[in-house]
Amino acid sequence: MIAFNSQYFIYMVPAFLLMLLAQWYVKSVYQKWSQVASRSQMTGAQAAQRLISSGGLYSVKVEGIRGNLNDHYDPRKKTLYLSEGVYQSPSVAALAIAAHELGHAMQDHEGYFPLRLRAALVPAVNIGSYLGWILIFIGMILRMTDLAWLGVLIFSGGAVFALATIPVELNASRRARQLLLNTGIIASEDEQRGVNHVLNAAALTYVAGLITAILQLFYFISLVGGSSRRR
C-alpha cells in the first residue's frame, strides 16, 4: 500500500500522539486557571477593552463567539473574537488569553514582519495542503518521480507555515505578559504564574504542530525517496 506502510506508522503515530498530548495539556491548564478568579475581577472582554484603550488601538473591536478555546484576532475586520469562557469570565486564564489575542492586534497595528510573513503564506499553504499530496501520489502511481518531488516541495509549505507561526505566537505571549503587568490587571505572583502557565501551554501546541508538520513532511520524503530507489 502506498499510503499505509511501516514508514507511515514510524512518522505519523508519534505525531498523532504528540498532538493529543499537547491538546490534553492545554485543556488541563486552562481548566485549572479558568477556575481561579483574578483579583481585579475583570472579565476577558473588560480586560481587552482596557488594553485597547491603554494601547491606543481604538479601531479594534471585541466580540464574543460561541465555542471553547477558539479565541482569535481577525486582522481583516480588526476584531478580537473571544470565546464564551473568556469573554464573560474574570478568571486568570481568561485574562491571559484575551491579552494574548490583543498582542496579535498590536502586531497587526505595528506591521510586525513575522505576522505579515505568516499571513502571506496562508494562500500557498491552503493550496499546497491539498495539491501537494495529490501530486505525490499521482507521480508515484504514474512513475513520474519529478512530479512526486514537486508535490513534496509544495507540501513542505505547511512546515514552513508552522515554523513561521512560532515567533508570532511567542511574541504575542510576551506582549500579553507585559500588558497585564503594566496596566495592573494582574499583580500577584500567583496570577503571574497562572498567566505564564496558560501562555506556555498554548505555545506547546504550536511547537507540537511544527513537529507534526515536519514528521509528515519526512514521511512523504521517505515515501518518494524509497519509491525512487526501488526503480
C-alpha positions in Angstrom: 0.0 0.0 0.0 1.2 3.5 -0.9 -0.4 5.3 2.0 0.0 2.8 4.8 3.4 1.2 5.2 5.8 0.8 8.1 7.2 4.3 7.4 3.7 5.8 7.9 3.5 4.4 11.5 7.1 5.4 12.3 6.4 9.0 11.4 2.7 9.7 11.9 1.9 7.7 15.1 4.3 9.8 17.2 3.0 13.0 15.6 -0.6 12.0 16.4 0.3 11.1 20.0 2.2 14.4 20.4 -0.7 16.5 19.2 -3.1 14.6 21.6 -0.7 15.2 24.5 -0.4 18.9 23.7 -4.1 19.3 23.4 -4.7 17.5 26.7 -2.2 19.6 28.5 -3.7 22.9 27.2 -7.1 21.9 28.3 -5.8 20.7 31.6 -4.0 24.0 32.3 -6.9 26.1 31.0 -9.4 24.2 33.2 -7.3 24.8 36.3 -6.8 28.5 35.8 -10.2 29.2 34.5 -11.4 28.4 38.0 -9.1 30.9 39.6 -10.7 34.3 39.7 -8.4 37.3 39.2 -8.2 40.0 42.0 -9.2 42.7 39.5 -12.5 40.8 38.8 -12.2 41.9 35.2 -13.7 39.7 32.5 -11.7 38.8 29.4 -13.8 41.3 27.4 -13.3 44.1 30.0 -9.5 43.4 30.1 -9.4 43.5 26.3 -11.1 46.9 26.3 -8.8 48.2 28.9 -5.8 47.1 26.9 -7.2 48.5 23.7 -7.6 51.9 25.4 -4.1 51.9 27.0 -2.5 50.9 23.7 -4.5 53.4 21.6 -5.9 50.7 19.4 -9.3 52.3 19.1 -10.1 50.7 15.7 -10.0 47.2 17.3 -13.4 45.8 18.4 -14.1 43.0 20.8 -16.9 40.4 20.2 -17.9 37.2 21.9 -18.3 34.0 19.9 -19.6 30.5 20.7 -17.2 27.7 21.4 -14.3 26.9 23.6 -10.6 27.9 23.1 -11.4 29.2 19.7 -10.3 32.8 20.5 -8.6 34.7 17.7 -7.9 38.1 16.2 -9.1 38.8 12.6 -6.8 41.4 11.1 -9.2 41.9 8.2 -12.0 43.0 10.4 -9.8 44.4 13.2 -11.8 42.4 15.6 -10.9 40.4 18.7 -13.1 37.3 18.9 -13.3 35.8 22.4 -14.9 32.5 23.3 -17.7 32.4 25.9 -15.4 31.1 28.6 -13.0 34.0 28.1 -15.4 36.9 27.1 -17.6 36.6 30.2 -15.1 35.1 32.8 -13.0 37.1 35.3 -10.5 34.2 35.6 -6.7 34.3 35.3 -7.0 32.1 32.2 -9.4 34.5 30.5 -7.1 37.4 31.1 -4.1 35.6 29.7 -6.0 34.5 26.5 -7.6 38.0 25.9 -4.2 39.7 26.4 -2.5 37.2 24.0 -5.0 37.9 21.3 -4.6 41.6 21.8 -0.9 41.0 21.3 -1.8 39.9 17.8 -3.8 43.1 17.3 -0.7 45.1 18.4 1.4 43.2 15.9 -1.1 44.0 13.2 -1.1 47.7 14.1 2.7 47.9 14.1 3.1 45.9 10.8 5.1 43.2 12.7 7.0 41.4 9.9 6.7 37.8 11.1 2.9 38.3 11.3 2.8 39.7 7.8 5.0 36.8 6.5 2.7 34.2 8.1 -0.3 35.9 6.5 1.4 35.9 3.1 2.0 32.2 3.4 -1.7 31.3 4.0 -2.9 31.1 0.4 0.1 28.9 -0.7 -0.4 26.7 2.3 -4.1 26.2 1.8 -3.5 25.2 -1.8 -0.4 23.1 -1.0 -2.1 21.1 1.7 -4.4 19.7 -0.9 -2.4 19.8 -4.1 0.9 18.5 -2.6 -0.2 15.0 -1.6 -2.3 14.6 -4.8 0.8 15.3 -6.9 2.9 13.0 -4.7 0.5 10.0 -5.2 -0.2 10.7 -8.9 3.6 11.0 -9.5 4.2 7.7 -7.7 1.3 5.8 -9.5 2.4 7.1 -12.9 6.1 6.6 -12.0 6.8 10.3 -12.6 9.4 10.9 -9.9 9.8 14.6 -10.7 6.1 15.2 -10.3 6.1 13.4 -6.9 9.1 15.5 -5.7 7.2 18.6 -6.9 4.3 17.5 -4.7 6.7 17.1 -1.7 8.1 20.6 -2.3 4.6 22.1 -2.4 3.5 20.2 0.6 6.5 21.5 2.6 4.8 24.9 2.7 2.8 23.5 5.7 6.0 23.0 7.7 7.3 26.5 6.7 4.0 28.0 7.9 4.2 26.1 11.2 7.7 27.4 11.6 6.7 31.0 10.8 3.9 30.7 13.4 6.3 30.1 16.4 7.8 33.6 16.6 4.4 35.3 16.1 2.8 33.4 18.9 5.8 33.7 21.3 5.9 37.5 20.7 2.1 37.8 21.3 2.5 36.0 24.6 5.5 38.2 25.6 3.3 41.3 24.9 0.4 39.8 26.8 2.5 39.3 30.0 3.9 42.8 29.8 0.5 44.4 29.0 -1.2 42.7 32.0 1.6 43.8 34.4 1.9 47.4 33.1 -1.9 48.0 33.3 -2.1 46.4 36.8 -4.8 43.9 35.6 -2.7 41.2 37.3 -0.4 42.0 40.2 0.1 39.0 42.5 2.8 36.3 41.9 0.1 33.6 41.8 -1.7 35.5 39.0 1.5 35.9 37.1 2.3 32.2 37.5 -1.2 31.3 36.2 -0.8 33.6 33.2 2.6 32.1 32.4 1.2 28.5 32.7 -1.6 29.3 30.3 0.5 31.0 27.7 3.3 28.4 27.9 0.8 25.6 27.4 -0.6 27.4 24.4 2.9 27.7 23.0 3.4 24.0 23.3 0.6 23.4 20.9 2.4 25.4 18.2 5.6 23.6 18.8 3.8 20.3 18.6 2.2 21.5 15.3 5.6 22.3 13.9 7.0 18.9 14.9 3.9 17.2 13.4 4.3 19.1 10.1 8.0 18.2 9.9 7.3 14.5 10.6 4.6 14.4 8.0 7.0 16.0 5.5 9.7 13.5 6.4 7.1 10.7 5.8 6.4 11.9 2.2 10.1 12.4 1.6 10.8 8.8 2.7 7.9 7.6 0.6 9.0 9.3 -2.6 12.7 8.6 -1.9 12.1 4.9 -1.3 10.0 4.7 -4.5 12.8 6.3 -6.5 15.4 3.9 -5.1 13.3 0.9 -5.9 13.3 1.9 -9.6 
